[in-house]
Amino acid sequence: MVEIFLLILSIVLLLIVCAIGGALFLVFIGNLLADAPFLPVPQKIANRVAELAYLPEGSVFYDLGSGDGRVVRAVAKAHLETACIGVEKAPLPVLLAFLITSRRAFPNVRFIRQDFREVTLTGGTCVFLYLFPEAMRALAPKLTTELSRGARIISCDFTFTDRTPTAAEKIHAGRRWHTLYTYQV
């Protein structure tokens, strides 16, 4: 009896170790493929982005590099008449986003597993970015070309080198300070 219990316990522990190892492997591979590591913004930042995003009825919000989707969900919850689209290339974060979102009713949320450079942003009203400066620099022409005049761009912690933000706000969240920069196209 004890031997069967120990065998079952060993199998369960092995499955747990394999699941954790698999998840870490997916994070590692995802970080190699991404322009920013999977580093979720604190919920306080996500909620503030939802407040800063000026989104009249019928707007389209994009989170490029959306990770687990917390910013997309915060905006969707605050702006029910806005289509909220998260774009994420790394497999594990987008899987988490799908799983978390499927547990709750978010009819205005959609996630796309794709490189954000390949997604057409035409019609976008507001875009959120938490990307390294190199990725932002490469993305700047696309944002200027594809977003409508007056569209808002909100960036966390990193700025565009060729643009001046219309606003900057420091927020203490988690264990550190973050800065949200707002730009107009």
N, C-alpha and C positions, 0 to 999 in steps of 0.2 A: 504494500500500500504506500509506504513512504517512498519507495523507488519510483512508483508511477507519479506521485506528486512532484518529486524532484525532476523527473523527466519532463513533465508538463511545464514546470517552472523554468527549466532550462530552455525549452522551446520558446516560451513566451519572452524571456529575456533576450534570446537570440533574435526574435522578430523585432523587438523594440530597438535593439542595437542596429539591425539592418535598416529599419525605417529612419532612424536618426542619421545614420551614415548616408543613406540615399538622399535625404533632405539636404544634408550638408554638401553633398556632391552636386545636387541641382543648384544650390546657392552659388557654389564655386564656379560652375560652368556658366550660370547666368551672369555672374559678375565679370567673367572673362569676355562675354559677348556684349555687355552693356556699356553705355557711356557714363554711367554712374553706378556705384554699388547699391545693392538693395539696402537702403538706410531709410526706414520710414520716418516721416515727419511726426512729431508729437501731435496728438489729437487737438491740442490747443491751437496749433498752427493751422491744421486742417479747418477748424471752425472759423478761424480768423480769415482764411482765404475765402470761405463761403460768404463772409460779411463784406469783404473787399470787392468781390466779383460783382460788378454791376451787370445784372442779368434780367432784362425785361422778359416778359412772356414770349416764348418762341425762340429764345437764345440757344446757342450751342456752346458748351463748355468742354474744353479738352485738357486733360492732364497728360503731358508727354513724359513717359517714364513713370507711370502711375503706381508701380509697386503693388502693394496689397490693396490699393483702391480706397484708402481712408479719406483722401481729399475728395475724390469723386463722390463717395457716399455722403460726405458732409455737405458738399454743394448740392447734391441731388435732394437731400433732406430739407435744405433751406430754400431751394428754388424748384418747386414741384413741376413747373411748366417749362423747365429747361432740360434739353437733352444733354446728358453728362456722359462723356466718352473718355475712358481711360485707355491709354496706349502703352503697352509694356512688351518688351522683347524677351525678357528672362522668364523661363518656364515656371519656376516655383512661385514667385510673387503673383504672377497672373493667375495661377491655379488657386492661390489663397484668395485672391480677389473674387474669383468666380464662386468659390465655396462660401465665403462670408456673405456675399451679395445674394446668393441663392437661398440663404436661410431667412432673409428678410424681403419684404416686398419693396423693390425699387424698380418701378416700371420705366423710369426715365434714365436708367443706367445701362451702359453697354461697355464691354471691355473687348479690346482688339489685341491679339498677340501678334505684334508686328513691330518692325523698326519704325520709329516715329518719323524718320526722314522719308519714308515711303507712303505715309498717310496724307491724304489731301485735307487741308485745313480750311478750304473755302467754305464760307458761311460761319466760321468760328467767331464767337463774340468775345470769348475770354479764354486764355491759355495759361495753365499753371506749369512752372518748370522748377525742378530741383535737380539741376544737372551741373556737371563740371563746366568751368569756363570754356574749355575747348569745344565742348558739345554745343554750348550756347552760341559761341562765335560761328560755328558751322551752320547752326539753325537760323541765325538772324535773317539772312536773305529770304529763306522760305517763309518766315513769319511776315516779313514786309510784303512779299509778293502775294501770298495766299489769303491773309487775313484782311477783312474789310477795314476801311479807314474808320478810326474810332474804337477799334477792338482793343481790349485790355490784355496786357501780359503781366502776370504776377510771378516773380521769381523769388525763391527762398535761398538766401545766403550768398548767391553769386550774381554778379552784374554783367550786363553787356558792356563791352569795352567801347563801343561806338555810339552808345545811346545814353541819354541822361534820364534817370527815373523821374516821374512826376511826383512820386512820394516814396518815402522809405520809413519803415516802422520797425523798431526793435521790440522783440517779444521774448520774455523769459519763459521757456517751456522745457520741461524735463530738467536736465542738469546744466543746461547752457542757454546762452542767448542766441536767438535767430533774428535775421533781418528779412523782412518782406519788402521787395522792391516792386513798385507798380510802374508800368510803362503804357503809353498810348501809341497805337499804330497811326 
